[in-house]
Amino acid sequence: MVIPRKLARKVARKALGKNDRLIEFIGNSITCGMGLDMSDLPCESGEWYDQHNAYLAYGPLTARALDADWLLSSVSGIGMTRYWNTTGPTMPDVYDDLYLSIDSIKTWNQESHNPDLVSICLGQNDFSDGEGPKPRAELDSTDYVEDYIGFLKKIRKQYPDWKNKNQPSKENYRIYWPIMMK
């Protein structure tokens, strides 16, 4: 089941109360909580998505530990340059869409939130061997780096007043972009 980000944000803020901090987590199945909840169905039973539980994923856990609201912009299987078992769509293809889909015509009003921190966890599916029926070409590392940099520029443009710091500092910084690869 896909829950639109706007609705998820509204429900989370209403249920948890409005916090002063907001963290957006952009990612793939790790960010979605794939395989984290086997309380109803053990692994290897049911459908591949039956054990998803975003509440137990690293993003919401981190946000709760920091007393912050959280927003997930994540799709299982998605990558920066290619999808887990196909060539696409990719996160840069769908990020502006309300439903994170290329089939929707509804765009997401990105001005409806202003996160204090954005965490991006993408790359695992780009570098995976994939298991789909369609063979994928070998990943071109130049394309991957260009796609990642382009996406970071897009996020940066969306929040132009942010400071970009990728190392610890005494200054107050508002963005962190982890790149996790196999």
C-alpha positions as CSV (number, residue, x, y, z in Angstrom):
1,M,0.0,0.0,0.0
2,V,1.3,3.4,-0.9
3,I,0.4,6.3,1.4
4,P,0.7,9.8,-0.1
5,R,3.4,11.8,1.6
6,K,1.0,14.7,2.3
7,L,-1.5,12.4,4.0
8,A,1.3,10.5,5.9
9,R,2.7,13.8,7.1
10,K,-0.7,15.1,8.2
11,V,-1.6,11.9,10.0
12,A,1.8,11.7,11.8
13,R,1.6,15.3,12.9
14,K,-1.9,14.9,14.2
15,A,-1.2,11.6,16.0
16,L,2.2,12.6,17.5
17,G,1.6,16.3,18.0
18,K,3.6,18.9,16.2
19,N,7.3,18.8,16.9
20,D,9.7,21.6,16.2
21,R,11.9,19.4,14.1
22,L,11.2,17.5,10.8
23,I,13.5,15.0,9.1
24,E,12.8,13.7,5.6
25,F,14.2,10.3,4.8
26,I,14.6,9.6,1.0
27,G,15.3,6.0,0.2
28,N,14.5,2.5,-0.8
29,S,13.3,-0.7,0.9
30,I,15.6,-0.1,3.9
31,T,13.9,3.3,4.4
32,C,10.5,1.7,3.9
33,G,11.0,-0.9,6.6
34,M,11.1,-3.9,4.2
35,G,11.2,-7.2,6.1
36,L,11.1,-5.6,9.6
37,D,7.7,-6.9,10.8
38,M,7.1,-10.6,10.9
39,S,4.4,-10.4,13.6
40,D,1.6,-11.5,11.2
41,L,3.5,-13.4,8.6
42,P,7.0,-14.9,8.9
43,C,9.5,-14.3,6.1
44,E,9.1,-16.5,3.1
45,S,5.4,-16.5,3.5
46,G,2.8,-14.2,1.9
47,E,3.8,-11.6,-0.5
48,W,7.2,-9.7,-0.6
49,Y,5.6,-6.6,0.9
50,D,3.7,-8.3,3.8
51,Q,6.5,-7.7,6.2
52,H,7.0,-3.9,5.5
53,N,6.6,-1.7,8.6
54,A,7.8,1.9,8.1
55,Y,7.3,2.7,11.7
56,L,10.1,0.3,12.6
57,A,12.5,1.5,9.9
58,Y,15.7,3.4,10.8
59,G,14.2,6.8,9.8
60,P,11.2,6.9,12.1
61,L,13.3,5.3,14.9
62,T,15.9,8.0,14.5
63,A,13.3,10.8,14.4
64,R,11.5,9.5,17.5
65,A,14.9,9.3,19.4
66,L,15.5,12.9,18.4
67,D,11.9,14.0,19.3
68,A,11.3,15.0,15.6
69,D,8.5,14.4,13.1
70,W,9.5,12.4,10.1
71,L,8.6,12.1,6.5
72,L,9.4,9.1,4.3
73,S,9.9,9.5,0.6
74,S,10.8,5.9,-0.2
75,V,9.9,3.1,-2.5
76,S,11.1,-0.5,-2.2
77,G,13.4,-1.4,-5.1
78,I,14.1,2.2,-6.2
79,G,17.6,3.5,-7.0
80,M,19.3,6.6,-8.2
81,T,20.1,5.3,-11.7
82,R,18.1,2.1,-11.9
83,Y,15.5,0.0,-10.1
84,W,16.2,-3.3,-8.3
85,N,14.9,-5.5,-11.1
86,T,14.4,-3.2,-14.0
87,T,16.0,0.0,-15.4
88,G,13.5,2.3,-13.7
89,P,11.7,4.4,-12.6
90,T,14.3,6.0,-10.4
91,M,14.0,8.3,-7.4
92,P,14.9,11.4,-9.6
93,D,12.1,10.3,-11.9
94,V,9.4,10.1,-9.2
95,Y,10.5,12.4,-6.4
96,D,8.2,15.3,-7.5
97,D,5.2,13.1,-7.8
98,L,2.7,13.0,-4.8
99,Y,2.6,9.2,-5.0
100,L,6.2,8.6,-6.0
101,S,5.0,7.1,-9.3
102,I,5.5,7.9,-12.9
103,D,1.9,7.1,-13.6
104,S,0.4,9.8,-11.5
105,I,-0.4,13.3,-12.7
106,K,-0.4,14.8,-9.2
107,T,2.7,16.7,-8.1
108,W,3.7,17.1,-4.6
109,N,3.7,20.5,-3.0
110,Q,7.2,20.6,-1.6
111,E,6.5,23.9,0.1
112,S,4.1,22.1,2.4
113,H,7.0,21.1,4.6
114,N,10.5,22.4,5.4
115,P,12.6,19.7,7.0
116,D,15.5,20.5,9.2
117,L,17.4,17.5,7.9
118,V,17.2,15.4,4.8
119,S,18.8,11.9,4.8
120,I,19.2,10.1,1.4
121,C,19.9,6.4,1.5
122,L,20.0,5.2,-2.1
123,G,22.5,3.0,-4.0
124,Q,21.9,-0.5,-2.8
125,N,19.5,-1.3,-5.7
126,D,21.7,0.4,-8.3
127,F,24.6,-1.8,-7.3
128,S,22.6,-5.0,-6.8
129,D,22.6,-7.8,-9.3
130,G,18.8,-7.7,-9.4
131,E,16.6,-10.7,-9.8
132,G,14.0,-9.6,-12.3
133,P,12.9,-11.2,-15.6
134,K,14.5,-8.3,-17.6
135,P,18.3,-8.4,-17.7
136,R,19.9,-5.2,-16.7
137,A,23.1,-3.8,-18.2
138,E,26.1,-3.3,-16.0
139,L,25.8,-0.2,-13.9
140,D,27.7,2.7,-15.4
141,S,29.4,4.4,-12.5
142,T,29.7,7.7,-14.3
143,D,25.9,7.8,-14.9
144,Y,25.4,6.9,-11.2
145,V,27.6,9.7,-10.0
146,E,26.0,12.2,-12.4
147,D,22.4,11.1,-11.4
148,Y,23.3,11.4,-7.7
149,I,24.9,14.8,-8.0
150,G,21.9,16.0,-10.1
151,F,19.5,14.8,-7.5
152,L,21.4,16.5,-4.7
153,K,21.4,19.7,-6.7
154,K,17.6,19.4,-7.1
155,I,17.2,18.9,-3.3
156,R,19.6,21.8,-2.6
157,K,17.7,24.0,-5.0
158,Q,14.5,23.1,-3.1
159,Y,16.0,24.3,0.1
160,P,18.3,27.2,-0.9
161,D,18.8,28.7,2.5
162,W,20.4,25.5,3.9
163,K,24.0,25.0,4.8
164,N,25.6,21.9,3.4
165,K,28.0,20.3,5.7
166,N,29.1,16.7,5.3
167,Q,31.4,16.6,8.3
168,P,31.0,17.3,12.0
169,S,31.1,21.0,12.8
170,K,30.2,23.3,15.6
171,E,28.0,25.3,13.2
172,N,24.3,24.5,12.9
173,Y,23.8,22.6,9.7
174,R,20.6,21.3,8.3
175,I,21.4,18.7,5.7
176,Y,23.2,15.3,5.6
177,W,23.5,13.1,2.6
178,P,24.7,9.6,3.3
179,I,25.7,7.5,0.3
180,M,25.5,3.9,1.2
181,M,26.9,1.4,-1.3
182,K,27.5,-2.3,-1.3
